[in-house]
């Protein structure tokens, strides 16, 4: 399973034979936003894809291509926080991936080094876009962030589309049982949560991004959702997991639910 990204790469390499280019399939724009009461700037990265094409969420699944952001060309920028709208789950050739169909607006919360001074945001995003084949895409956008600004392209709607919190969704008891396996851990997450609709999936994200997480097998029993996934660290041996840093996202209805932290049973 850990070799699936290499399979995705072989699909990417087949693209030139189809005569497609990134410009045929993807348009990227930086949407002007507004200065928040905190002094941060809220802007949006708009990604519009050709019909039938999709791109990936922050945790894209075993065969997906995670987006990577580079803000190093920016001026007066201390940090950028990406606010991810709720994704959807795709099943292709027996593999599960997580992302967005047709495009997405990603709200970007820009934290200036010196509040009140001009901010120039320059972003390079390396990402994947897929249909029957996949294409590695490089997005370059830039803009001056002016105050007070306004929502010119659905940024607020994208913010509202973020996953609900555990409290908002009425989530009950949440536990994660861990057992060692030959090259890592097997984690069993149990969540008391109402049916979200559709074919529910539960995505497990550790704080340490170097840990590989397999697709979780989910099962529902009334008001309880159970998911089992294998996790493999860089050492290829059992390891200790930071339970407070675990993030569980339940995807099934029009809006996902995000649960931060997963204590022992």
Order of alpha helices (4+ residues) and beta strands (2+ residues): alpha-alpha-beta-beta-beta-beta-beta-beta-beta-beta-beta-beta-alpha-beta-beta-beta-beta-beta-beta-beta-beta-beta
